[in-house]
Amino acid sequence: MLYFKSDKVLTDNEVRAITDWTDNSDFDIEAKDMDGATFDTTAPEIVGVENDKTYYVTKKVAIDDENLESATLNGESVEEIFLLVGDTEATYFIRAVDKAGNVTEYTVYMKPLSSVTDAVSGITVGNVRSSNAETISAVERQILDIAEAFDDGESTEAEWNKLTEAAAKCKDLNKRITEVADEISR
């Protein structure tokens, strides 16, 4: 890297006329000016959700940036902390821009809890078959994953009730399968 140290601001022509450039490959200079201005090179951080991920329950989102210019959700202005409504079919576009023009954009998908539980909606303790066991276990695993990530500071009681009801139903169905299998083996 070549550089020239000057004690005054040079014009374009003066810079072009320089012949005694200094060569230093590990030259490193920190960006600052005489007014002590700082250079914002860090894009805003979106906290609480991950980009391109699917959620089922209401999530609280925060935009973290010291020099935030704007935050939008699906094109509408939002505060630095806002909620993504859960248990619904929606795609959320989050865009955060700071005063230096750095941009962070996330796309987050929301699905209704029924999109998980529908797989077992027609199965009852009265009609459950051992062939349903795999489906029931898959739904139960997904329900437990959602419940594990559940935060009552952001998600709703109605969402929690749906999760616990679905988990209880899966448990009852699995219990019935086990009872029937035991009867058969007797």
Secondary structure in CASP SS format (residue, H / E / C, confidence):
PFRMAT SS
TARGET T0000
AUTHOR 0000-0000-0000
METHOD secondary structure of the structure
MODEL  1
M C 1.00
L E 1.00
Y E 1.00
F C 1.00
K C 1.00
S C 1.00
D C 1.00
K C 1.00
V C 1.00
L C 1.00
T C 1.00
D H 1.00
N H 1.00
E H 1.00
V H 1.00
R H 1.00
A H 1.00
I C 1.00
T C 1.00
D C 1.00
W C 1.00
T E 1.00
D E 1.00
N C 1.00
S C 1.00
D C 1.00
F C 1.00
D C 1.00
I C 1.00
E C 1.00
A C 1.00
K C 1.00
D C 1.00
M C 1.00
D C 1.00
G C 1.00
A C 1.00
T C 1.00
F C 1.00
D C 1.00
T C 1.00
T C 1.00
A C 1.00
P C 1.00
E E 1.00
I E 1.00
V E 1.00
G C 1.00
V C 1.00
E C 1.00
N C 1.00
D C 1.00
K C 1.00
T E 1.00
Y E 1.00
Y C 1.00
V C 1.00
T C 1.00
K E 1.00
K E 1.00
V E 1.00
A E 1.00
I E 1.00
D E 1.00
D C 1.00
E C 1.00
N C 1.00
L E 1.00
E E 1.00
S E 1.00
A E 1.00
T E 1.00
L E 1.00
N C 1.00
G C 1.00
E E 1.00
S E 1.00
V C 1.00
E C 1.00
E C 1.00
I E 1.00
F E 1.00
L E 1.00
L E 1.00
V C 1.00
G C 1.00
D C 1.00
T C 1.00
E C 1.00
A E 1.00
T E 1.00
Y E 1.00
F E 1.00
I E 1.00
R E 1.00
A E 1.00
V E 1.00
D E 1.00
K C 1.00
A C 1.00
G C 1.00
N C 1.00
V E 1.00
T E 1.00
E E 1.00
Y E 1.00
T E 1.00
V E 1.00
Y E 1.00
M E 1.00
K C 1.00
P C 1.00
L C 1.00
S H 1.00
S H 1.00
V H 1.00
T H 1.00
D H 1.00
A H 1.00
V H 1.00
S C 1.00
G C 1.00
I C 1.00
T C 1.00
V C 1.00
G C 1.00
N C 1.00
V C 1.00
R C 1.00
S H 1.00
S H 1.00
N H 1.00
A H 1.00
E H 1.00
T H 1.00
I H 1.00
S H 1.00
A H 1.00
V H 1.00
E H 1.00
R H 1.00
Q H 1.00
I H 1.00
L H 1.00
D H 1.00
I H 1.00
A H 1.00
E H 1.00
A C 1.00
F C 1.00
D C 1.00
D C 1.00
G C 1.00
E C 1.00
S C 1.00
T C 1.00
E H 1.00
A H 1.00
E H 1.00
W H 1.00
N H 1.00
K H 1.00
L H 1.00
T H 1.00
E H 1.00
A H 1.00
A H 1.00
A H 1.00
K H 1.00
C H 1.00
K H 1.00
D H 1.00
L H 1.00
N H 1.00
K H 1.00
R H 1.00
I H 1.00
T H 1.00
E H 1.00
V H 1.00
A H 1.00
D H 1.00
E H 1.00
I H 1.00
S H 1.00
R C 1.00
END
